[in-house]
């Protein structure tokens, strides 16, 4: 009938010659089909078995003694194991909703008012020196421009160099730089404090004593966190590795530092004009607070840009555009950056206070009550506002409070993770880089002012520390954002292959009670630290 029937007789005869049972032949009936083409001699000698697809169980094994060929063993198919499946639909990554709109409007109004005030004071300074150059106010303003402005501007340039020097060093030698930052902060602040006291002026002596006291506290803190330095260094090393995969990721930080340089330069001239205005003390204080908020927003804009790029790499394996992330940080997420800039520094200050009270809670009943009251306050604050929120703000476009709750909820859902991140010292390390840069700026600007006009030494030194600290924190936004993404993204997807055993090993040691990292913290005061 067909090729199958023509090929059957030779195979049956070959089976009889070997003494084997004849093989079953599958008959195919073709209805209403043209006759098949003639079979060639080669096809008749080497017939081809028809291709069959079956879902039945495999046939029983054939005995080798019967002369038949044993089929090869079947290999089980590879079954991929899903890693940390998401519950429900994945959150959207392209939210076009402006977050924290009220805070955004307040910040924009503040920025407009600050810009108008600075323009007015700059105009007033120029007007006094051009229209009435011999007046008392004009002479005082020229003296400030000559003997006060130049050291401060030199401080701004030095702080920019120090900011990116710290960042480059942290990215190049993360393991060594943690210890270097801790102990250099102690040494530099102690040396600069001694220098200010050597100026033998009442104001400079007061500043010098404050810096010496701070340096002693920094040294005690460095001794206290010695056991956590190794783990923090490993986290830094792992967290900054993805930075090299994204070209231009440091660009937003450069832009924010450049904007900070221009803003601070104009701000310094405005302060000179505000000296001769009504209520100069309150006016200058308002300008200082405005500069602090604006600089923090600049830092968090750079933080949000880097956080989105790194978070999408960890969570979805995406190569996100740095320019697009920067645009989102300046538009949709700017309100959350403004609210976080007000909230996070307050939280960090309360956190330091809570840690100090937690160490002294057993001294007397009053301190015991204050410590526990502060701890309860901190428990509530950490649920509604923390620095880890910037990762979810950047990735999912959430508001600051919602992102704070979601990130901390993920930490609490993973056993031991909340205690691990609560004892993290990354933010302290970045803070101490700003303090060290500020102290170095004080050494330069204070010496300059003391050599030219001693009367301005204290004010120039104080402003130099302030400017150096702010500019360095803007430059250090990138490594701090990388560490935040490392912790938050691990808590969201612990099974990702992009993470090594750094965090799992630490969590396992914490659960076994043999980890020196676990220390009493505000949210976890009753944990016992291993010896």
For each residue, the residues with C-beta under 8 A, 3 or more apart:
1: 4 5 27 28 29 30
2: 5 6 28 30 36
3: 6 7 36 39 43 47 48
4: 1 7 8 25 26 27 28 50
5: 1 2 8 25 27
6: 2 3 9 39 44 47
7: 3 4 10 11 44 47
8: 4 5 11 12 25
9: 6 12 13
10: 7 13 14 44 45 47
11: 7 8 14 15 23 47
12: 8 9 15 16 22 23 25
13: 9 10 16 17
14: 10 11 17 18
15: 11 12 18 20 21 22 23
16: 12 13 19 20 22
17: 13 14
18: 14 15 67
19: 16 67
20: 15 16 66 67 68
21: 15 66
22: 12 15 16
23: 11 12 15
24:
25: 4 5 8 12
26: 4 50
27: 1 4 5
28: 1 2 4 50
29: 1
30: 1 2 33
31:
32:
33: 30
34:
35:
36: 2 3 39
37:
38:
39: 3 6 36 43 44
40: 43 44
41: 44 45
42: 45 46
43: 3 39 40 46 47 48
44: 6 7 10 39 40 41 47
45: 10 41 42
46: 42 43
47: 3 6 7 10 11 43 44
48: 3 43
49:
50: 4 26 28
51:
52:
53:
54:
55:
56:
57:
58: 74
59: 62
60:
61: 70 71
62: 59 66 68 69 70 71
63: 66 68
64: 68 70
65:
66: 20 21 62 63
67: 18 19 20
68: 20 62 63 64
69: 62
70: 61 62 64
71: 61 62
72:
73:
74: 58
75:
76:
77:
78:
79:
80:
81:
82: 85
83: 493 495 496 497
84: 493 494 495 496
85: 82
86: 89 90
87:
88:
89: 86
90: 86
91: 395 396
92: 95 396 397
93: 312 316 395 396 397
94: 397
95: 92 332 396 397 398
96: 332 397
97: 332 397
98: 101 104 331 332 334 335
99: 104 332 333 335 336 393 397 398 399 400
100: 103 104 335 336 338 339 399 400
101: 98 104 105 335
102: 105 106 335
103: 100 106 107 335 336 338 339 342
104: 98 99 100 101 107 108 334 335 338
105: 101 102 108 109
106: 102 103 109 110 338
107: 103 104 110 111 293 297 334 335 338
108: 104 105 111 112
109: 105 106 112 113
110: 106 107 113 114 290 293
111: 107 108 114 115 294
112: 108 109 115 116
113: 109 110 116 117
114: 110 111 117 118 287 290 294
115: 111 112 118 119
116: 112 113 119 120
117: 113 114 120 121 270 286 287
118: 114 115 121 122 266 267 269 270 287
119: 115 116 122 123 270
120: 116 117 123 124 273
121: 117 118 124 125 269 270 271 272 273 274 277
122: 118 119 125 126 266 269 270 273
123: 119 120 126 127 273
124: 120 121 127 128 273 276 277
125: 121 122 128 129 141 145 269 270 272 273
126: 122 123 129 130
127: 123 124 130 131
128: 124 125 131 132 135 137 138 141 276
129: 125 126 133 138 141 142
130: 126 127 133
131: 127 128
132: 128 135 137 138
133: 129 130 138
134: 138 139
135: 128 132 138 139
136: 139 140
137: 128 132 140 141 276
138: 128 129 132 133 134 135 141 142
139: 134 135 136 142 143
140: 136 137 143 144 275 276
141: 125 128 129 137 138 144 145 272 273 275 276
142: 129 138 139 145 146
143: 139 140 146 147 148 453
144: 140 141 147 148 149 272 275 456
145: 125 141 142 148 149 269 272
146: 142 143 149 150
147: 143 144 150 151 449 452 453 456
148: 143 144 145 151 152 272 449 453 456 459 460
149: 144 145 146 152 153 268 269 272
150: 146 147 153 154 448
151: 147 148 154 155 444 445 448 449 452 460 464
152: 148 149 155 156 268 445 460 463 464 467
153: 149 150 156 157 265 268
154: 150 151 157 158 444 445 448
155: 151 152 158 159 441 444 445 463 464 467 468
156: 152 153 159 160 261 264 265 467 471
157: 153 154 160 161 261
158: 154 155 161 162 440 441 444 468
159: 155 156 162 163 437 438 441 467 468 470 471 472
160: 156 157 163 164 257 261 471 475
161: 157 158 164 165
162: 158 159 165 166 437 440 441 468 471 472 475
163: 159 160 166 167 257 437 471 472 473 474 475 476
164: 160 161 167 168 257 475
165: 161 162 168 169
166: 162 163 169 170 181 433 437 472 475 476
167: 163 164 170 171 250 253 475 476 478 479
168: 164 165 171 172
169: 165 166 172 173 177 180
170: 166 167 173 174 177 236 240 476 479
171: 167 168 174 240 243 479
172: 168 169
173: 169 170 176 177
174: 170 171 177 178 233 236 237 240
175: 178 233 234 236 237
176: 173 179 180 233
177: 169 170 173 174 180 181 233 236
178: 174 175 181 182 229 232 233 236 429
179: 176 182 183 229 233
180: 169 176 177 183 184
181: 166 177 178 184 185 429 432 433 436
182: 178 179 185 186 218 221 222 225 229 429 432
183: 179 180 186 187 219 222
184: 180 181 187 188 436
185: 181 182 188 189 215 218 222 432 433 435 436 439
186: 182 183 189 190 215 218 219 222
187: 183 184 190 191 215
188: 184 185 191 192 436 439 440
189: 185 186 192 193 211 212 214 215 218 435 436 439
190: 186 187 193 194 211 212 215 216
191: 187 188 194 195 443
192: 188 189 195 196 208 211 439 440 442 443 446
193: 189 190 196 197 207 208 209 210 211 212 214 215
194: 190 191 197 198 208 212
195: 191 192 198 199 208 443 446 447
196: 192 193 199 204 205 207 208 211 442 446 461
197: 193 194 200 204 205 208 209 212
198: 194 195 208
199: 195 196 204 205 208 446 450 454 457
200: 197 204 205
201: 204 205 454 457 458
202: 205 206
203: 206 207 457 458
204: 196 197 199 200 201 207 208 446 457 458 461
205: 196 197 199 200 201 202 208 209
206: 202 203 209 210 458
207: 193 196 203 204 210 211 442 458 461 462
208: 192 193 194 195 196 197 198 199 204 205 211 212
209: 193 197 205 206 212 213
210: 193 206 207 213 214
211: 189 190 192 193 196 207 208 214 215 439 442
212: 189 190 193 194 197 208 209 215 216
213: 209 210 216 217
214: 189 193 210 211 217 218 435
215: 185 186 187 189 190 193 211 212 218 219
216: 190 212 213 219 220
217: 213 214 220 221
218: 182 185 186 189 214 215 221 222 432 435
219: 183 186 215 216 222 223
220: 216 217 223 224
221: 182 217 218 224 225 428
222: 182 183 185 186 218 219 225 226
223: 219 220 226
224: 220 221
225: 182 221 222 228 229 425 428
226: 222 223 229
227: 230 516 517 519
228: 225 231 232 423 425 516 517 519
229: 178 179 182 225 226 232 233 425
230: 227 233 234
231: 228 234 235 502 506 517
232: 178 228 229 235 236 424 425 426 429
233: 174 175 176 177 178 179 229 230 236 237
234: 175 230 231 237 238 502
235: 231 232 238 239 424 426 483 486 487 502
236: 170 174 175 177 178 232 233 239 240 426 479 483
237: 174 175 233 234 240 241
238: 234 235 241 486 499 500 502
239: 235 236 479 482 483 485 486
240: 170 171 174 236 237 243 479 482
241: 237 238 244
242: 245 246 310 313 314 482
243: 171 240 246 249 250 310 478 482
244: 241
245: 242 313 319
246: 242 243 249 309 310 313 319 320 322
247: 322
248: 251 322 323
249: 243 246 252 305 306 309 322 478
250: 167 243 253 254 478
251: 248 254 255 322 326
252: 249 255 256 301 302 305 306 322 326 329
253: 167 250 256 257 302 306 474 475 477 478
254: 250 251 257 258
255: 251 252 258 259 326
256: 252 253 259 260 298 299 301 302 474 477
257: 160 163 164 253 254 260 261 471 474 475
258: 254 255 261 262
259: 255 256 262 263 298
260: 256 257 263 264 295 298 470 471 474
261: 156 157 160 257 258 264 265 471
262: 258 259 265 266
263: 259 260 266 267 291 294
264: 156 260 261 267 268 291 467 470 471
265: 153 156 261 262 268 269
266: 118 122 262 263 269 270
267: 118 263 264 270 271 287 291
268: 149 152 153 264 265 271 272 463
269: 118 121 122 125 145 149 265 266 272 273
270: 117 118 119 121 122 125 266 267 273 274 287
271: 121 267 268 274 275 284 287
272: 121 125 141 144 145 148 149 268 269 275
273: 120 121 122 123 124 125 141 269 270 276 277
274: 121 270 271 277 280 283 284 287
275: 140 141 144 271 272 280 284
276: 124 128 137 140 141 273 280
277: 121 124 273 274 280 283
278: 283
279: 282 283
280: 274 275 276 277 283 284
281: 284 285
282: 279 285 286
283: 274 277 278 279 280 286 287
284: 271 274 275 280 281 287 288
285: 281 282 288 289
286: 117 282 283 289 290
287: 114 117 118 267 270 271 274 283 284 290 291
288: 284 285 291 292 466
289: 285 286 292 293
290: 110 114 286 287 293 294
291: 263 264 267 287 288 294 295 470
292: 288 289 295 296 470
293: 107 110 289 290 296 297 338 341 342
294: 111 114 263 290 291 297 298
295: 260 291 292 298 299 470 471 473 474
296: 292 293 299 300 341 342 344 345
297: 107 293 294 300 301 334 337 338 341
298: 256 259 260 294 295 301 302 474
299: 256 295 296 302 303 341 473 474 477
300: 296 297 303 304 337 340 341 390 477
301: 252 256 297 298 304 305 326 329 330 334 337
302: 252 253 256 298 299 305 306 329 474 477 478 481
303: 299 300 306 307 337 390 477 480 481 484
304: 300 301 307 308 325 328 329 333 336 337 390 393 394 481
305: 249 252 301 302 308 309 322 325 326 329 394
306: 249 252 253 302 303 309 310 325 477 478 481 482 485
307: 303 304 310 311 390 391 393 394 395 481 484 485
308: 304 305 311 312 320 325 328 329 394 395
309: 246 249 305 306 312 313 320 322 325
310: 242 243 246 306 307 313 314 481 482 485 489
311: 307 308 314 315 391 394 395 485 488 489
312: 93 308 309 315 316 318 320 395
313: 242 245 246 309 310 316 317 318 319 320 498
314: 242 310 311 485 486 489 490 493 496 498 499
315: 311 312 395 489 492 493 496
316: 93 312 313
317: 313 498
318: 312 313
319: 245 246 313
320: 246 308 309 312 313 324 325
321: 324 325
322: 246 247 248 249 251 252 305 309 325 326
323: 248 326 327
324: 320 321 327 328
325: 304 305 306 308 309 320 321 322 328 329 394
326: 251 252 255 301 305 322 323 329 330
327: 323 324 330 331
328: 304 308 324 325 331 332 333 394 397
329: 252 301 302 304 305 308 325 326 333 334 337 394
330: 301 326 327 334
331: 98 327 328 334
332: 95 96 97 98 99 328 397
333: 99 304 328 329 336 337 393 394 397
334: 98 104 107 297 301 329 330 331 337 338
335: 98 99 100 101 102 103 104 107 338 339 399
336: 99 100 103 304 333 339 340 389 390 393 398 399 400 403
337: 297 300 301 303 304 329 333 334 340 341 390 393
338: 100 103 104 106 107 293 297 334 335 341 342
339: 100 103 335 336 342 343 399 400
340: 300 336 337 343 344 385 387 389 390 393 400
341: 293 296 297 299 300 337 338 344 345
342: 103 293 296 338 339 345 346
343: 339 340 346 347 385 400
344: 296 340 341 347 348 385 386 387
345: 296 341 342 348 349
346: 342 343 349 350
347: 343 344 350 351 381 382 385 386 387
348: 344 345 351 352 387 427 431
349: 345 346 352 353
350: 346 347 353 354 374 377 378 381
351: 347 348 354 355 378 522
352: 348 349 355 356
353: 349 350 356 357 374
354: 350 351 357 358 371 374 375 377 378 522
355: 351 352 358 359 521 522
356: 352 353 359 360
357: 353 354 360 361 367 370 371 374 375
358: 354 355 361 371 375 520 521 522 525
359: 355 356 520
360: 356 357 363 367 371
361: 357 358 367 368 370 371 372 525
362: 367 368
363: 360 367 368
364: 367 368
365: 368 369
366: 369 370
367: 357 360 361 362 363 364 370 371
368: 361 362 363 364 365 371 372
369: 365 366 372 373
370: 357 361 366 367 373 374
371: 354 357 358 360 361 367 368 374 375
372: 361 368 369 375 376
373: 369 370 376 377
374: 350 353 354 357 370 371 377 378 522
375: 354 357 358 371 372 378 379 522 523 525
376: 372 373 379 380
377: 350 354 373 374 380 381
378: 350 351 354 374 375 381 382 522 523
379: 375 376 382 383 522 523
380: 376 377 383 384
381: 347 350 377 378 384 385
382: 347 378 379 385 386 404 408 523
383: 379 380 404 405 408
384: 380 381 401 404 405
385: 340 343 344 347 381 382 389 400 401 404
386: 344 347 382 389 404 407 408
387: 340 344 347 348 390 427 484
388: 391 404 407 408 411 421 484 487 488
389: 336 340 385 386 392 393 398 400 403 404 407
390: 300 303 304 307 336 337 340 387 393 394 403 481 484
391: 307 311 388 394 395 403 407 484 485 488 489
392: 389 395 396 398 402 403 406 407 488
393: 99 304 307 333 336 337 340 389 390 396 397 398 399 400 403
394: 304 305 307 308 311 325 328 329 333 390 391
395: 91 93 307 308 311 312 315 391 392
396: 91 92 93 95 392 393 403
397: 92 93 94 95 96 97 99 328 332 333 393
398: 95 99 336 389 392 393 402 403 406
399: 99 100 335 336 339 393 402 403
400: 99 100 336 339 340 343 385 389 393 403 404
401: 384 385 404 405
402: 392 398 399 405 406
403: 336 389 390 391 392 393 396 398 399 400 406 407
404: 382 383 384 385 386 388 389 400 401 407 408
405: 383 384 401 402 408 409
406: 392 398 402 403 409 410
407: 386 388 389 391 392 403 404 410 411 488 491
408: 382 383 386 388 404 405 411 412 418
409: 405 406 412 413
410: 406 407 413 414 417 488 491 492
411: 388 407 408 414 417 418 421 487 491
412: 408 409 417 418
413: 409 410 417 491
414: 410 411 417 418 491 494 507
415: 507 511
416: 419 420 507 510 511
417: 410 411 412 413 414 420 421 491 503 507
418: 408 411 412 414 421 422 523 524
419: 416 422 423 510 518 521 523 524 527
420: 416 417 423 424 487 503 506 507 510 517
421: 388 411 417 418 424 487
422: 418 419 521 522 523 524
423: 228 419 420 517 518 519 521
424: 232 235 420 421 427 483 487
425: 225 228 229 232 428 429
426: 232 235 236 429 430 480 483
427: 348 387 424 430 431 480
428: 221 225 425 431 432
429: 178 181 182 232 425 426 432 433
430: 426 427 433 434 473 476 479 480
431: 348 427 428 434 435 473
432: 181 182 185 218 428 429 435 436
433: 166 181 185 429 430 436 437 472 473 476
434: 430 431 437 438 468 469 470 472 473 476
435: 185 189 214 218 431 432 438 439 469
436: 181 184 185 188 189 432 433 439 440 472
437: 159 162 163 166 433 434 440 441 468 469 471 472
438: 159 434 435 441 442 464 465 466 467 468 469 472
439: 185 188 189 192 211 435 436 442 443 465 468
440: 158 162 188 192 436 437 443 444 468
441: 155 158 159 162 437 438 444 445 464 465 467 468
442: 192 196 207 211 438 439 445 446 461 464 465 468
443: 191 192 195 439 440 446 447
444: 151 154 155 158 440 441 447 448 464
445: 151 152 154 155 441 442 448 449 460 461 463 464
446: 192 195 196 199 204 442 443 449 450 457 460 461 464
447: 195 443 444 450 451
448: 150 151 154 444 445 451 452 460
449: 147 148 151 445 446 452 453 454 456 457 460 461
450: 199 446 447 454 457
451: 447 448
452: 147 151 448 449
453: 143 147 148 449 456 457
454: 199 201 449 450 457
455:
456: 144 147 148 449 453 459 460
457: 199 201 203 204 446 449 450 453 454 460 461
458: 201 203 204 206 207 461 462
459: 148 456 462 463
460: 148 151 152 445 446 448 449 456 457 463 464
461: 196 204 207 442 445 446 449 457 458 464 465
462: 207 458 459 465 466
463: 152 155 268 445 459 460 466 467
464: 151 152 155 438 441 442 444 445 446 460 461 467 468
465: 438 439 441 442 461 462 468 469
466: 288 438 462 463 469 470
467: 152 155 156 159 264 438 441 463 464 470 471
468: 155 158 159 162 434 437 438 439 440 441 442 464 465 471 472
469: 434 435 437 438 465 466 472 473
470: 159 260 264 291 292 295 434 466 467 473 474
471: 156 159 160 162 163 257 260 261 264 295 437 467 468 474 475
472: 159 162 163 166 433 434 436 437 438 468 469 475 476
473: 163 295 299 430 431 433 434 469 470 476 477
474: 163 253 256 257 260 295 298 299 302 470 471 477
475: 160 162 163 164 166 167 253 257 471 472 478
476: 163 166 167 170 430 433 434 472 473 479 480
477: 253 256 299 300 302 303 306 473 474 480 481
478: 167 243 249 250 253 302 306 475 481 482
479: 167 170 171 236 239 240 430 476 482 483
480: 303 426 427 430 476 477 483 484
481: 302 303 304 306 307 310 390 477 478 484 485
482: 239 240 242 243 306 310 478 479 485 486
483: 235 236 239 424 426 479 480 486 487
484: 303 307 387 388 390 391 480 481 487 488
485: 239 306 307 310 311 314 391 481 482 488 489
486: 235 238 239 314 482 483 489 490 499
487: 235 388 411 420 421 424 483 484 490 491 503
488: 311 388 391 392 407 410 484 485 491 492
489: 310 311 314 315 391 485 486 492 493 496 499
490: 314 486 487 493 494 496 499 503
491: 407 410 411 413 414 417 487 488 494
492: 315 410 488 489
493: 83 84 314 315 489 490 496
494: 84 414 490 491 499 503 504
495: 83 84
496: 83 84 314 315 489 490 493 499
497: 83
498: 313 314 317
499: 238 314 486 489 490 494 496 502 503
500: 238
501: 504 505
502: 231 234 235 238 499 505 506
503: 417 420 487 490 494 499 506 507
504: 494 501 507 508
505: 501 502 508 509
506: 231 420 502 503 509 510 515 517
507: 414 415 416 417 420 503 504 510 511
508: 504 505 511 512
509: 505 506 512 514 515 517
510: 416 419 420 506 507 513 515 517 518
511: 415 416 507 508
512: 508 509 515
513: 510 528 530
514: 509 530
515: 506 509 510 512 518 530
516: 227 228 529 530 531
517: 227 228 231 420 423 506 509 510
518: 419 423 510 515 527 528 529 530
519: 227 228 423 527 529
520: 358 359 524 525 526 527 529
521: 355 358 419 422 423 524 525 527
522: 351 354 355 358 374 375 378 379 422 525
523: 375 378 379 382 418 419 422
524: 418 419 422 520 521 527
525: 358 361 375 520 521 522
526: 520
527: 419 518 519 520 521 524
528: 513 518
529: 516 518 519 520
530: 513 514 515 516 518
531: 516
